[in-house]
């Protein structure tokens, strides 16, 4: 009589320890990824301030070159460097100075909400061939482009 060797079936699946290790790894990755994602979102929201003022800067520069002064309240009301409102920010021009101030709205992330970005044109207009706007912001530097000075 032949005896067949009884082969115990191999166990398949994962143990509880292996599953807990996988969950711990996912938790660590999420703990690192979520803050980085929030920073990325807030940088994107702050970039709206820079894109929405590009037309305003051009209008103010052209007006200043043609008239020798920056637009006053009546010119701004007529649409020259007029207010612009976006999803996360709104921009206004200060009459007579050409300074554009952008305020981040309540819809923006917590670290940029309520912060301002100011674009200041050159003081002298006579003979200017270019109008480099100086940029300053009350937001942290990590949320705004490197060309703008933040806190």
C-alpha positions as CSV (number, residue, x, y, z in Angstrom):
1,X,0.0,0.0,0.0
2,X,1.3,3.3,-1.0
3,X,0.9,6.2,1.2
4,X,0.5,9.5,-0.5
5,X,2.1,12.4,1.0
6,X,-0.4,14.8,2.4
7,X,0.4,18.3,1.3
8,X,-0.9,21.0,3.5
9,X,-2.4,23.8,1.4
10,X,-0.4,27.0,1.4
11,X,-1.9,30.0,3.0
12,X,-2.7,33.0,0.9
13,X,-3.4,36.6,1.8
14,X,-1.8,39.1,4.1
15,X,-1.4,39.0,7.8
16,X,-2.7,41.6,10.1
17,X,0.8,43.0,10.7
18,X,1.4,43.4,7.0
19,X,-1.8,45.3,6.6
20,X,-1.1,47.6,9.5
21,X,2.4,48.4,8.1
22,X,0.8,49.4,4.8
23,X,-1.7,51.6,6.5
24,X,1.0,53.2,8.5
25,X,3.0,54.0,5.4
26,X,0.0,55.5,3.7
27,X,-0.6,57.6,6.8
28,X,2.9,58.9,6.8
29,X,2.7,59.8,3.1
30,X,-0.6,61.6,3.6
31,X,0.9,63.6,6.5
32,X,3.6,64.9,4.2
33,X,1.5,65.3,1.1
34,X,-1.5,67.3,2.5
35,X,0.4,70.3,3.7
36,X,2.5,70.4,0.5
37,X,-0.8,70.3,-1.5
38,X,-2.3,73.1,0.6
39,X,0.9,75.3,0.0
40,X,0.6,74.5,-3.7
41,X,-3.1,75.6,-3.8
42,X,-2.4,78.8,-2.0
43,X,0.5,79.7,-4.4
44,X,-1.9,79.1,-7.3
45,X,-4.5,81.4,-5.7
46,X,-1.9,84.1,-5.0
47,X,-0.8,83.9,-8.7
48,X,-4.2,85.2,-9.7
49,X,-3.2,88.6,-8.3
50,X,-0.3,88.7,-10.7
51,X,-2.3,87.7,-13.7
52,X,-5.2,90.0,-13.1
53,X,-3.1,93.1,-12.9
54,X,-1.2,92.6,-16.1
55,X,-3.8,94.5,-18.1
56,X,-4.1,97.2,-15.4
57,X,-0.3,97.8,-15.5
58,X,-0.3,98.1,-19.2
59,X,-3.2,100.6,-19.1
60,X,-1.5,102.7,-16.4
61,X,1.8,102.7,-18.2
62,X,0.3,103.8,-21.5
63,X,-1.8,106.5,-19.8
64,X,1.3,107.8,-18.0
65,X,3.4,107.9,-21.1
66,X,0.7,109.7,-23.1
67,X,-0.4,112.2,-20.4
68,X,2.7,112.6,-18.1
69,X,0.7,111.7,-15.0
70,X,-0.9,108.7,-13.5
71,X,-4.7,108.3,-13.8
72,X,-6.9,110.2,-11.3
73,X,-10.3,108.9,-10.0
74,X,-12.2,110.1,-13.0
75,X,-9.9,108.2,-15.4
76,X,-10.1,105.1,-13.3
77,X,-13.9,105.3,-13.3
78,X,-13.7,105.6,-17.1
79,X,-11.9,102.2,-17.2
80,X,-8.2,103.1,-17.2
81,X,-6.7,100.8,-14.7
82,X,-10.1,100.2,-13.3
83,X,-10.9,97.7,-10.6
84,X,-10.7,94.0,-11.4
85,X,-12.2,91.2,-9.4
86,X,-11.2,87.6,-9.7
87,X,-12.2,84.4,-7.8
88,X,-9.6,84.8,-5.1
89,X,-8.6,88.5,-5.2
90,X,-9.6,92.0,-6.2
91,X,-7.4,94.8,-7.5
92,X,-7.8,98.6,-7.4
93,X,-5.7,101.5,-8.6
94,X,-5.0,104.3,-6.2
95,X,-5.8,107.6,-8.0
96,X,-2.9,109.9,-8.9
97,X,-0.2,107.4,-7.9
98,X,-0.7,104.5,-10.3
99,X,-0.2,102.1,-7.4
100,X,-2.2,98.9,-7.9
101,X,-3.3,97.1,-4.7
102,X,-4.6,93.6,-4.8
103,X,-6.4,92.1,-1.8
104,X,-6.8,88.4,-1.4
105,X,-10.4,87.5,-0.7
106,X,-12.0,85.3,1.9
107,X,-12.2,82.4,-0.6
108,X,-8.4,82.1,-0.7
109,X,-6.5,79.8,1.6
110,X,-5.9,80.6,5.2
111,X,-2.3,81.7,4.8
112,X,-3.0,84.2,1.9
113,X,-6.6,85.3,2.9
114,X,-6.7,89.1,3.5
115,X,-3.1,89.6,2.4
116,X,-2.2,92.4,-0.1
117,X,0.1,92.7,-3.0
118,X,1.1,96.2,-4.1
119,X,2.5,97.1,-7.5
120,X,4.2,100.5,-7.5
121,X,5.1,102.2,-10.8
122,X,8.2,104.5,-11.1
123,X,8.0,107.9,-9.5
124,X,9.3,109.8,-12.5
125,X,7.4,109.6,-15.8
126,X,9.3,112.0,-18.0
127,X,11.4,110.3,-20.6
128,X,10.6,106.8,-19.3
129,X,11.0,104.1,-21.8
130,X,9.8,101.3,-19.5
131,X,7.7,101.1,-16.5
132,X,9.0,98.5,-14.1
133,X,6.5,98.1,-11.3
134,X,8.0,97.3,-7.9
135,X,6.1,94.6,-6.1
136,X,5.7,94.2,-2.3
137,X,3.4,91.9,-0.4
138,X,2.1,91.2,3.1
139,X,2.0,87.4,2.3
140,X,4.8,85.1,3.1
141,X,7.5,84.8,0.4
142,X,6.8,81.2,-0.3
143,X,3.3,82.0,-1.6
144,X,4.4,84.7,-4.1
145,X,6.9,84.8,-7.0
146,X,10.5,85.5,-6.2
147,X,10.3,88.8,-8.1
148,X,8.0,90.2,-5.5
149,X,9.1,91.0,-2.0
150,X,7.1,89.3,0.8
151,X,7.4,89.1,4.5
